[in-house]
Amino acid sequence: MAPSKLLLVEDDDTIRETIAESLTAEGFLVDAVAHGNGILERFQDTPETSAFDLILLDLMMPGAHGLGLCRDLRRRGFTTPILVVSAKDSETDRVVGLEAGADDYLVKPFGMRELVARCRALLRRSSRTIHQPAVEVLKHGELELYPEEYCAAMKGLPLNLSPKQYKLLEFFMRYPRRIWSRDKLLERIWGPDFIGDVKTVDVHIRWLREKLEENPSQPVLITTVRGFGYRFG
């Protein structure tokens, strides 16, 4: 595994050198600078390809202020973890730093072991976020369906659906604006071996409309195409 790349922005020469040496000894690649001027230019053009895995940022520096730099990075879409290191130790200072976009706030003076531990914790958290697979969501207007969680919501409120209602809705949302006959819906949702009345499709459509439509008697989501079947969307 490649070593993590850290950007250290600290105006105090002694503190900067001490932190850089300690982190380098722990296996990090450290780029240490004395001020925030030109920091934004150190990042590549797109937020997804940031040149650094973690930023250690002092707030009180000559030139670009740490808080302003933090806000600028977040405003430009960079999600690189930011650990603020500052002598400002009031609760208000911490809150302001975190609200500016910092992921953690460490008050000076601090021990190197704690600094290293916080850096590794932020990197682990960032790695989990980056590698976490995206959750599939099917959307249509204010209707959302989550296949992996087997649930759906309308206007943010969960829908109470039976298993067949859920399968029918998911099928419709995966194939919007297509017309499906009752026979084809029976085959796809109930299976080819289903033995029963084809009107069971109509019943489930009616139940779905009652849960989805503002006016079930005049549906706009699931409409009837006379002589052909049903269409969603």
PLY file of the C-alpha trace (Angstrom):
ply
format ascii 1.0
element vertex 233
property float x
property float y
property float z
element edge 232
property int vertex1
property int vertex2
end_header
0.00 0.00 0.00
1.36 3.43 -0.95
2.12 5.78 1.96
-0.42 8.51 2.66
0.46 12.00 1.44
-0.02 14.78 3.98
0.09 18.53 3.48
1.24 20.39 6.60
0.55 24.13 6.72
2.21 25.66 9.80
3.97 29.02 10.12
6.05 28.21 13.22
9.34 26.73 11.98
10.02 24.62 15.07
6.52 23.16 15.26
6.45 22.53 11.50
9.77 20.68 11.52
8.85 18.64 14.61
5.50 17.55 13.17
7.00 16.77 9.77
9.79 14.65 11.27
7.39 12.75 13.54
4.92 11.99 10.75
7.69 11.01 8.35
9.03 8.60 10.96
5.55 7.03 11.09
5.65 6.35 7.35
3.77 9.35 5.98
4.91 11.46 3.04
4.83 15.05 4.30
4.86 18.24 2.27
5.39 21.04 4.81
4.83 24.73 4.01
4.94 27.86 6.15
1.84 29.68 4.87
-1.40 29.18 3.00
-0.58 31.27 -0.06
-0.80 29.16 -3.21
-2.24 26.14 -1.42
-5.26 25.90 -3.71
-2.89 25.68 -6.68
-1.29 22.59 -5.12
-4.45 20.66 -5.85
-5.23 19.27 -9.24
-8.11 20.60 -11.30
-10.75 18.15 -10.11
-11.70 17.49 -6.47
-11.70 13.72 -7.05
-7.96 13.70 -7.79
-6.62 15.67 -4.86
-2.84 15.56 -4.56
-3.04 14.90 -0.80
-4.78 12.36 1.43
-4.90 14.65 4.49
-4.31 18.32 5.30
-2.95 19.54 8.66
-3.82 23.19 8.88
-2.86 25.91 11.35
-5.49 28.64 11.61
-3.32 31.66 12.48
-0.88 32.14 9.62
0.51 35.03 7.62
-1.10 35.39 4.22
-4.12 33.18 3.65
-6.02 32.57 6.90
-6.60 28.93 7.79
-10.37 29.30 8.13
-10.66 30.98 4.76
-8.53 28.31 3.13
-10.66 25.59 4.71
-13.85 27.20 3.41
-12.38 27.68 -0.08
-11.41 24.02 -0.33
-14.87 22.86 0.68
-16.56 25.40 -1.58
-14.58 24.02 -4.52
-15.75 20.52 -3.74
-12.59 19.05 -2.22
-13.39 16.34 0.32
-9.81 15.77 1.51
-9.87 15.37 5.33
-8.68 18.49 7.16
-7.21 18.39 10.67
-6.95 21.84 12.22
-4.10 22.36 14.69
-4.43 25.60 16.63
-3.57 27.30 19.91
-7.10 28.75 19.97
-8.78 26.46 22.47
-12.23 27.85 23.25
-15.38 25.93 22.39
-16.34 28.72 19.99
-13.01 28.38 18.16
-13.53 24.64 17.77
-17.08 25.07 16.51
-16.05 27.76 14.02
-13.25 25.55 12.71
-15.49 22.52 12.28
-18.24 24.55 10.65
-15.69 25.97 8.22
-15.15 22.43 6.94
-12.53 20.88 9.22
-13.00 17.21 10.07
-11.14 17.40 13.39
-9.63 20.05 15.67
-6.51 19.53 17.78
-5.44 22.16 20.33
-1.78 23.10 20.79
0.27 21.96 22.58
-0.36 18.31 21.81
1.57 15.06 21.90
2.88 13.50 18.70
1.24 10.16 19.52
-2.16 11.82 19.66
-1.52 13.68 16.41
-0.52 10.48 14.63
-3.56 8.66 16.02
-5.91 11.40 14.84
-4.32 11.43 11.38
-4.75 7.69 11.03
-8.34 7.84 12.25
-9.21 10.49 9.66
-7.51 8.50 6.91
-9.40 5.34 7.87
-12.68 7.22 7.87
-11.88 8.77 4.49
-10.88 5.40 3.03
-14.16 3.79 4.11
-16.11 6.64 2.52
-14.19 6.41 -0.75
-14.52 2.64 -1.08
-18.06 2.32 0.16
-20.23 1.19 -2.76
-22.92 3.63 -3.80
-26.40 2.72 -2.63
-28.77 2.20 -5.55
-31.78 4.51 -5.50
-34.59 4.53 -8.06
-36.27 7.92 -8.24
-39.32 9.36 -9.93
-40.29 12.81 -8.73
-40.80 12.58 -4.97
-40.97 8.78 -5.06
-37.81 6.90 -4.06
-37.16 3.16 -3.95
-34.14 1.49 -2.33
-33.67 -2.04 -3.76
-30.91 -3.03 -1.33
-33.06 -2.08 1.66
-36.28 -3.39 0.14
-38.19 -0.20 0.94
-39.70 2.87 -0.70
-40.70 6.38 0.33
-42.94 9.13 -0.99
-42.06 12.73 -0.06
-39.61 11.33 2.47
-42.24 9.22 4.24
-41.89 5.42 4.19
-44.48 3.45 2.24
-46.05 0.38 3.81
-45.94 -2.08 0.91
-46.61 -5.79 0.77
-43.92 -7.93 -0.90
-45.88 -8.13 -4.17
-46.66 -4.40 -4.12
-42.98 -3.68 -3.62
-41.90 -5.99 -6.46
-44.50 -4.48 -8.76
-43.40 -0.94 -7.94
-39.72 -1.77 -8.39
-40.46 -3.37 -11.75
-42.39 -0.30 -12.90
-39.63 2.05 -11.76
-36.95 0.06 -13.56
-38.94 0.23 -16.79
-40.70 3.60 -16.79
-42.98 4.72 -19.63
-43.28 1.21 -21.02
-46.68 -0.40 -21.41
-47.12 -3.78 -19.72
-50.05 -6.10 -20.22
-51.60 -7.84 -17.25
-50.37 -11.20 -18.55
-46.81 -9.93 -18.82
-46.95 -8.42 -15.32
-48.26 -11.70 -13.94
-45.37 -13.53 -15.55
-42.71 -11.08 -14.36
-43.98 -10.49 -10.80
-45.90 -13.62 -9.86
-43.90 -16.02 -12.02
-44.75 -18.24 -14.99
-46.21 -20.95 -12.75
-48.79 -18.66 -11.15
-52.30 -20.13 -11.17
-55.01 -17.61 -10.49
-57.12 -14.79 -11.83
-55.38 -12.21 -14.00
-57.42 -9.58 -12.17
-55.06 -9.94 -9.21
-52.86 -7.50 -11.15
-55.68 -4.94 -11.19
-56.16 -5.35 -7.45
-52.48 -4.75 -6.69
-52.39 -1.77 -9.04
-55.35 -0.29 -7.19
-53.62 -0.80 -3.84
-50.44 0.80 -5.15
-52.36 3.79 -6.45
-53.97 4.28 -3.06
-50.50 4.56 -1.52
-48.82 6.57 -4.27
-51.38 8.84 -5.88
-52.78 12.06 -4.47
-56.05 11.16 -6.21
-56.17 7.40 -6.82
-59.27 7.76 -9.01
-57.28 10.00 -11.36
-53.81 8.43 -11.30
-50.79 10.14 -12.83
-48.01 7.72 -11.79
-49.53 4.40 -12.80
-51.90 4.96 -15.69
-54.15 2.60 -17.60
-53.59 2.35 -21.33
-56.97 1.08 -22.43
-56.79 -2.13 -24.37
-53.06 -2.63 -23.67
-52.23 -2.56 -19.96
-50.46 -0.27 -17.51
-47.70 2.30 -17.73
-45.61 3.93 -15.01
-44.34 7.49 -15.34
0 1
1 2
2 3
3 4
4 5
5 6
6 7
7 8
8 9
9 10
10 11
11 12
12 13
13 14
14 15
15 16
16 17
17 18
18 19
19 20
20 21
21 22
22 23
23 24
24 25
25 26
26 27
27 28
28 29
29 30
30 31
31 32
32 33
33 34
34 35
35 36
36 37
37 38
38 39
39 40
40 41
41 42
42 43
43 44
44 45
45 46
46 47
47 48
48 49
49 50
50 51
51 52
52 53
53 54
54 55
55 56
56 57
57 58
58 59
59 60
60 61
61 62
62 63
63 64
64 65
65 66
66 67
67 68
68 69
69 70
70 71
71 72
72 73
73 74
74 75
75 76
76 77
77 78
78 79
79 80
80 81
81 82
82 83
83 84
84 85
85 86
86 87
87 88
88 89
89 90
90 91
91 92
92 93
93 94
94 95
95 96
96 97
97 98
98 99
99 100
100 101
101 102
102 103
103 104
104 105
105 106
106 107
107 108
108 109
109 110
110 111
111 112
112 113
113 114
114 115
115 116
116 117
117 118
118 119
119 120
120 121
121 122
122 123
123 124
124 125
125 126
126 127
127 128
128 129
129 130
130 131
131 132
132 133
133 134
134 135
135 136
136 137
137 138
138 139
139 140
140 141
141 142
142 143
143 144
144 145
145 146
146 147
147 148
148 149
149 150
150 151
151 152
152 153
153 154
154 155
155 156
156 157
157 158
158 159
159 160
160 161
161 162
162 163
163 164
164 165
165 166
166 167
167 168
168 169
169 170
170 171
171 172
172 173
173 174
174 175
175 176
176 177
177 178
178 179
179 180
180 181
181 182
182 183
183 184
184 185
185 186
186 187
187 188
188 189
189 190
190 191
191 192
192 193
193 194
194 195
195 196
196 197
197 198
198 199
199 200
200 201
201 202
202 203
203 204
204 205
205 206
206 207
207 208
208 209
209 210
210 211
211 212
212 213
213 214
214 215
215 216
216 217
217 218
218 219
219 220
220 221
221 222
222 223
223 224
224 225
225 226
226 227
227 228
228 229
229 230
230 231
231 232
